[in-house]
Amino acid sequence: MRLSVSWKAAVAAGLFALAGTTPVTAQEVNLRAMIYTDNASSPFRVAFDAFVQHVNERGKGQVRIGAVVGPEAVPANQQPRALKDGLVDIVAAPPSYFENLVQGLGGLSAARVTTQQMRQNGTFEAVNEMLKGPANARMIGLYAGDIPFYIFSNREVRDLQGFKNLRLRTTNTVKAFFESLGAQPLQVGRGEIYTALERGVVNGYSNINSELFTSGWVEVVKYRIGPGFYSPNIAIFMNAKRYDGLNAAQKAVLDEAGLYVEGAPTQAMVKEEEDAIARAVKEKNFTVIDLSPADREKFLDMAYESTWTEIGQRAPAFATKLKPLLIGK
């Protein structure tokens, strides 16, 4: 659904007000940016803030990103359309948020290659070719790709049979995988996960380690079941027309910042993940379970094949082009 003219005007006014009025030189381009989360302490927001700071330090006199806004300015599910329509220049969000514009894009989170390998094997070029028309967007960065999801549960699961009929909170990204495990996927709002676990509505969910503490879920789950799978990739999308209108030096600043956020800020997130699970074990008597080598291999095969089979049915063009690049075989 397209944004109404009056809604667009209100959003534009809000963005300009929230972004501030920092003066720029005649040559310096000022860009408006937003992110999908309203949590200022989220590791995903912290890494994006590092990207913005890097652009502003390296791009002084060339390009500058103003104050970052979030869902308080434009609801997260409307941000892709706001980017396409040019109401904002940059959006940081999970690729799945752009599925309404480019079917299959959430598959970037179901990759068995690193972000660095994606840059080398042509993934970025293929994605940008698909984004440009329907989304009027360009992906200039993809961070948090070195962090895996795990299944967290209040029931002990030591082998694949243990997932049978386990009630797991699901999202579109993991639904097909959970079904292939024989679990019962249940749709539960993110804000309702704690209560659902506490009341036994669900037995577990999938997410990253640090969310145990930032969301308080460590109080209602006892086990982390590995191996890790997928990744909570956050893409930095830019309005394609805006990017194409920049000069070579300005583009270089943004492209280099995209590489930067995939490095040190992402590694800081990895460290935070390691610290979180160690803290859970030490302070909360949490148990980390690793499946046997044989079950591990089957688990990972099911994780990726189930998701890519579903993407192939829903978005065959995307799967044909991207699956060989993202799965690595």
Secondary structure, DSSP 8 states (H G I E B T S, - for coil): ----HHHHHHHHHHHHHHH------SS-EEE-EEES---TT-HHHHHHHHHHHHHHHHTTTTEEE---B-TTTS-GGGHHHHHHTTS-SEEEE-GGGGTTTSTTGGGGGS-SS-HHHHHHHTHHHHHHHHHHHHH-EEEEEEE-TT--EEEEESS---SGGGGTT-EEEE-TTTHHHHHHTT-EEEE--GGGHHHHHHTTS-SEEEE-TTHHHHS-GGGT--EEEEEEES---EEEEEEHHHHHTS-HHHHHHHHHHHHHHTTHHHHHHHHHHHHHHHHHHHHH--EEEE--HHHHHHHHHHHHHHHHHHHHHH-HHHHHHHHHHHH--
